[in-house]
Amino acid sequence: MRILITGDYEYTGDKLDIGHYYFVEKDDSGTLQQNSLFHALLDVYFASGCYSYPVTTKEGLKKAVKKSLGEGYERYVYFILTGKGIVKGEAKTMEEVPENVMIGADGKDMVYGELKSWSDYTKAQRTKTVQNLIAEMQMSGVKSIKFEEILKGLEEKT
């Protein structure tokens, strides 16, 4: 359903049922539509098995896609040992992480990237990520009825 607000308490567009409440979201944000599209694409991609990410769950695929095709890490969390004990720090870029970070039991630096939350992406960032995901899915050979339906639906909206 789509409506255009033309003035206080006035709208045009789809017919609404009298006596019912509606949840309204600004159409220029694209949040709900983009969120639904992103997750539908991830479902199709995961079911296809055509991805090359070393993941075994849909959530793992979502994280891998956000890292590789989306905005990536929002910050890096690290741990260093000081004379007063272990201190947790944060950096915006990997270059800002100090060299003296602690080494974990696995022998690797204790630095962890925190992905930017999908809910914090701008409309443009979501659009770019979805476009990147579709391109990668096509290049990976994803072929399914659902994927074709999604692509056809997107073509009809443009």
N, C-alpha and C positions, 0 to 999 in steps of 0.2 A: 504494500500500500504506500502510495506517495501522495503527499499534499503540499501545497504552497501556501504559506501564511501571507495573506494580503493586507492584513490590518489587525488591530486588537480584536480578538475573538472571531476572526474571519479567516476562511481558507477556501481554496479551490482544489480540485483534484479528485481523488477517489472518494466514493460515497462511504460515509461512516454510518454505523448503526446508532440510532438515537437511544440513549439510556445506557450506553456501554462506555467504559473507560478504555483508553488506549495509551500505550507507552510510546513516546515520540522521541526520535533521535534525529539530529540535524543530518540531512542527507549529504552535505558537503564533507562530513567527517569520514564517511565510508567505513567506520569502525566495525559495525556488525557485519556488513557485507564482505569486507576484506577478511575479517576473522573467519567467517564461514568458508570463504573461498580458500584461504590458506590451509585450513584444516582438512577440507575436502581433497585438496591436491596432495597433502601429506598422506592421507589415507590411501589414495590411489597409488602413490609412489611406493609406499611401504608394501602394499599388497602385490605390486608388480615384482618386487625383488630386484629391480633394475639398477638400484643405487649402488655406489661403490664405497659408501661409508661403512666403517667397521661397527655397525650397530645391530642390535637384536630386538629392539622395541620401537614402537612408534614415537615414544617420548625421546628416545635416543636419536632417532632420525630428525625429529623437530629441532633438537639442540644442534645437531650437525649442520642442518640447513641454515639455521640462524647464524651459526658461526661462519660458514663458508659463503653463503649467498645473501645473508642479511647484514645487520649492523655489527655483528661480532661481539667482542667483549666490551662491556661498558667500563670495567675497571679490573685491575689485577689485585689480588689479595696475597700478601706474602708474610712470612714469619722470620724474624731475626732474633738471635740470642744476644742479650746485652748483659752487662754486669748486674742488672736488677732482675733478670729473667727473660722469658720469651715475650716478645712484643709483636703484635699483629699490626701490619701496615697496609696501606692501599696506595695504588698508583693508577693514573689514567692510561699510561702506555707502558709497554714492557721495558722501554728504555729508561723509565723512571724508577724501576725496581732496583734496589741496591744490590751490589754484587755479593754481599755477605749474608745472603739468605740461608736459612737452615736447610740441611739435606735430610730428606725423609728416609724411612727404612728401606725404601725401594731404590735408594741411591740418587734420586732426582731432587732438584730444587723444590722447596715448598712454596710454589707460586701457583695460584689458581685463578683462572679467568672467570669472571662473572658475566654471563651473557646479558645483553640488554633485553629487558622484558618486552614481549610483543605488545603489551598494553602501553608501553612508553614510546613505541615507534610513531612517527608522524605519518600522515596519509601518504606523503611522497615516499617515505622509507618503506612503508608496507607495499605500495605499488611496485617499487623497484624490486623488492624481495620476491613478490609473487611473479613478476616478469622473469626474474632470474631462475626461479624454481621451474616455471613452465619451460623455459629454454633448456634447462638441464634435463628435465624429464623427456623432452623430445629428443635431445641428443643421446640420451641413455636408452632410447628405444621403447619407452613406455607406450603400450598400445592396449587400450581397453575401451569398452563402450562408455563407461563412466567418464573417462578422461576426454573422449570425443564429445560427450554431452557438455562437459564443463567448457571446453574450448568453443563449442558452437554457441553456448549461452553468452560467452564473453564477446564473440563476434557480433551477436545480435544487439548487444548493448552499445556498441560503438557506431 
